[in-house]
Amino acid sequence: MSSKSSSNPVLILANIGILALWGLPQIIEIPFTANILALVTCILYVACHKSLALREEQAMAASGDGYTGGAVETMRKEDAMQFPLVGSVALFSLYCAFKYLDKDWVNFLIGIYFSAVGALAVTASLAPVVAMIVR
């Protein structure tokens, strides 16, 4: 993370907001709509900021400032054409799972999946804050 982004107080506040809006509803009652709107706003701000930082790093790599980052990823037409196919397969497999398996078993597996993805998302969101605190 660049020093410019680590000194951005709004970014730090958004990261803290994600953590607070994730944990506070476990302790106090927060209206669902207000919690979701605030959480999504914080997540979008952090994600957009990280995206801009990535573009700056890629621009520095292209200009030859000595930065040796990874290769720039672009989406090809073939990649975009695969999205409907992958989505259809995913929805059909979910349909088959609900049709042929017990509802509780499918809900358990989906819960495990979303728990793992949520834990990874929270970890990725809090990593910059923890890095700033540890330094």
N, C-alpha and C positions, 0 to 999 in steps of 0.2 A: 504494500500500500504506500502511496506517495505521501510525503510530508504535508502536501497541500490538502489531501483528503483527511489526514489524521487531525488537522487543526480546524476542520469545519465543524463548528458547534452544532449546526442543524443536523448533520450526519450523525454525530455522537448522540444527540437527543433522539433521533429517529431509531437508532439501534437500542437505546435504553427503553424507548417507547414500545418496541417490539417485545422486549423481555417483560416489561411491566404489563402490557396488554395480554400477554400469554399467561402470566402467573396470577395477576390480581383477580380475575374471575373465579379462581379456585378458592379465594379467601372472602371476597366481598361480591355482592351482586351488582353487576354492571349490565345495563340494557344491551341485549344481543345486537341490535342494529347499530348502536353507537360504538360498541366494541369492534364489530366487524369493519365499520367504516374507518375508524381510527387505525386499526391494525393494517388494513389494506393500504391506507395512505402512507403509513410508515414503511411498509414493505416495498411499495412502489418507489418511494423516494430513494431508499437504499439501493434498490436494484438499478434504477436509472443512473444513480451516481456511480455505481460500479461499472456500468456499461460505458459511461463517458470516460472513466479512468482507463478502461480497456482500449477505447478508441485512441486516447492520447498515447498510450504505450505503443499501439500499432503504428501510429503516425510517426513516433520517434524511431521505430524500427525501420520504417520505410525511408526516412530521411537520412539514415546512416549515422546517428549520433552515438554509435557504440553500443546501443541496446540490442541484445540478442535474445529477443522473445521468441515465442513459438510461432508457427505458421499461422497466417490469417485464414480463418475459416469463412467460406462463403457457401450459400445455399444454391445448388444447381436446380435446374428445371426438373430433373429426374427425382431429386430429393423431395421436391414439393409435390410431385405426382404420387409419391408413395404414401403421403399422409392419409388420404381417404382409405387406402387399402389397409394400412395398419390400424386405423380407427375402426374400420368395419370388422376386422378380425378380432380386435379387442372386445367390441360390443357383442359379437356373436359368441365368443368364448364365455363372456359374462352371462349371456342368455342361457347357454348350455349348462353352465355351472348352477344357475338357479333352477333350471328345469330338472336336472338329474341328481343334484346333491341336496342335502338337507339345508334349509334356509339358515339355520343357526351356524352350521359349519362354514357356509359361504360368508356370512357376516363376520365370523371370527377371522377368516383369512383376509378379508378386506380390511378389517380393523388392524390386524398385524401389519399389513402393507402400509396403510396410512400412518400408523404409528412410527414405522421405520423412516418413511419419507419425511414426516414432520420433525422427527429428531434430527435428521440430516439437515433440514432447512434451518432449524433453530441453531444448530451448531455452526453452519455457514454464516448465519446472520450475526452471531455473537463473537465469532472469531476476531473480527477487527477490534471490537471493544476490549476483549480480553488481551489482545496483543498490545493495545495502548496502555492498559493498566499494568501489565507485566513489565513493560519497558521502563 
